[in-house]
Each structure stands twice: as C-alpha cells, then as structure tokens.
Amino acid sequence: MKSFLATFEQSAKEFAKVRTLAVTGIFIALNVILGFFSISVTSYLKIGFSFIALASIGMLYGPVVGLAAGALCDVIGFIVKPSGPFLIIFTLIAMLSGFIYGLFLYKKEGKKLVVSAIIAKVCVTLICNIFLNTLALVHYGFIPPDITSKAILTRVIKNLVELPIGCVMLIIVLLFVNQAYKRAFNKNTI
C-alpha cells in the first residue's frame, strides 16, 4: 500500500519539473494532431491513435500527470477540432484514461512495460471506451433510441477488434518512447 501511495506522490512531484511540463506539452500537441487522423468507420465509430500520446505521458510521468494531461488533451482537442457540443463527461473519461495509463505504466520497462501496456489498454478499452463512452453517447442522445442496441453492439465489436491492434501499437511506441526519452535526457531509467 505504501508503494501504491508513493506512486501518486512521485507523479505529483513531476509537475515541479520544467522537463515534465515541456515533454507533456509536446505529447498533448501530438495527441491533438493524431486526433485529426482518426479513421471514421461509420458515423458512430472512429478508430483513433491519439491514445498513444496520452499513454506515453502516463508512462513517463505517472497517474497524476496523466489525469491532468487527459483533461488538457480533451479540452484542447475540442477547441482545435470541435465535433459537437462540449460535454464535461467526455473530459472526465479522458482524465480517467490518462490516470489508468499512468497507474499501470509509470516507471515500467522491458517485459513489465509490455505486460502493463496490455493491461492498461484492456482496462481503458473496457472501462472508458466500451462502458463509459457508450453510456455517455446513449445518455446524451448521440446514439438514437431506435438503433441503440445495434449501435452498442457495433461499438463493443469495434473496440474488441481494435484492442489487439491497439495493444501492439502501444507496446511498440512505448518501448520506442522509453528508449528515446532515456537517450534524450541521458538517464538509465525513467
């Protein structure tokens, strides 16, 4: 329990570092840019890649920074490319995603990073994408009542099909980001 709480304390202390703010800002910008390249399968389904930038922030700086970055990614992404009304529920879900990535990925390397990346991506997919986002879309009427069950089933299938692809992309990118970060800042570990 002590090391669990220490993770939050260490992550919160990351905010005091200029490097954290600069690198997080770069990844937030990358998140917004990657948001432009999402692939629309149907009017209800998009395949996106921006989660990779948020997961990288979580890996480098932990759950507290990941939580804050999730909020900034959502708000800045909405300002740059609005796709409907601004609803705070989607910002909260993005914050939870950043928190989950930070919780599982912070200070992980090698095989632990690979396993943690899979667990984090599964959690974000199930909790945030399938459950919370779908619930919010139905609640706010973005999924019409006459096709709710079909749309929900389609979202579940889409997310489950996308999950292994997302896991592979996430592992490859996180291993690369980890190595690049160490080289750039001449550190043995993050």
N, C-alpha and C positions, 0 to 999 in steps of 0.2 A: 504494500500500500504506500509505503514511503517513497519508493522509486516512481510509482504512478503519479503521486502528487509532485514529485521533483520534476517530472516531465513538464508539467504546466508551469512551474516556477522558472525552469530553464527557458522554455518557449517565451514566456512573458519578458524575460530579461533580454531576449533577442531584439526587442523593439528599441532598446537603448543604443544599438549599433547602427552606424550610418550604412555599413555594408548590407545589413538586413533590409533597410528601407530602400536602398538602391536596387538590389537584386530582386526584391519583391515587386518593386515598381516595374522593372523590366518584364517579369513574368506576368504581372497584371496586364501590361500592354500586349504581351504575347497572347494571353487569354482572350482579350478583346479581338485581336487580329484573327486568331483561329476561329472565333465565333462567326466571322464573315465566310468561312469556308465550310460551314456545316452543309451537309447534303440533305435536301428535303426529299423524303421518300413519298410521303403524302402530305396533305395539309395539316395532319396531326403528328406526323413523325419526322423527326430530324435526326441525322447521325452527325454528331459533333466531335471535335477533337480538343476543345478548349480545356477539358478536364485534365489534360496532361500538364498544362501550366500550373493549375491550382494544386495538383498532386506534387509537383516539383517544389512549390512553396512549402507545402506541408512537410515534405521530406527534409528540406534544408533547415526550416525554422520552427517546426512543431505545430501543435494544435491551436495555440492561442493566436499565432500569426496567421495560420491557415484560416481560422474563423474570421478574422478581420479582413484578410485578403478575399475570402469568399464574398463578403459584403461588398467590397470595393469592385471586384470583378463584375458582380451583378449590376450594381448601380452605374458604373462607367460603361459597361456593355449596353445597358438600356439607353443611356444618354447618347452614345455614339450610333447605335442602331436600334431604335425602338421597334418593338414588334407587338404592339398592343398597349393596353394601359399598364402603368406601373403598379404592381401589386407587391406589397411587402412580404407576403408569404413566400414568393419565389426568392427574395433576398435571404430570408431566413433558411430556406432549403439550401441555397448556395453556401451560406455560412456553415451549415451542418456538414455539407460535403467537404469543405476546407478543413473543418475540425476533424472529421473522420480520417482524411488523408494524413493530417498531421499526427493524429493519435497513433496510427499504425505505422507510419513511415519514418518518423523523426529519429534521426541518428542510426538508421539501419543501413547495412552494407552487405554486399555479397549475397549469399543464399538467404539470409534473413530478410534482405530487401526484396528479393524475388517473392518469397512466401508472403511477406507483409503486403506487397503490392497487390497480389491476388486477393488476399483477404479484404483489403481496403476497397478494391474495385467491386468486389461482390457486395460488400456492405453498402456502398454508395448506390450501386445499381438497385439493390432490393429496397433499401430504406428510402432513399431520396428520389431516385428516378421512377421506380415502379409504384411504390406506395404513396409517398407524399406528393410528388408532382402530379400523378394521376388523380389523386384525391382533390388537389387544388384545381386542376383543369375541369373536373366534373363540377365541383362546388361553384366555381365562377362562371360556369356555362360555356366554356371553350369547347367542350365536347357536348354536342346537342343530345338531349334526353332520348331521342328516338334511335340513336346509334351508340348509346353509352356502352352497352355490354360488348358490342363488336369493337369499338374503339379501345376499350380497356384490354380486351384480349389481344388486339393488334399491338398495343403498347408493350404488353408483357412479352409477347413473342419477339418483338423487335429488340427489346432490351436484353432478353436472354440470348438471342442470336448474336447481338453485338458484344456481349460480355467477354467471350474468349478473345475476340479481336482486340477489344479494349485492354484486356489483361496483357496480351503480347505487346501491343504498342506501348503500354505504360511501363512494362519491365524494361524494354529496350531503351526508351527515352530516359527513365530514371537512372539506369546504370550509366548512361552517357552523361547525364547532368551531374551525377555524383562525381564521376571522374573529371569532368570539365571544371567543376567547382573546386575540387582539390588542386588541380593544376593552376587554375587562375589565382587562387589565394594561398598556394603553397602549403597546404595543410595535409596531414596524413589521414585524418578522419574529419568528418563534418560535425 
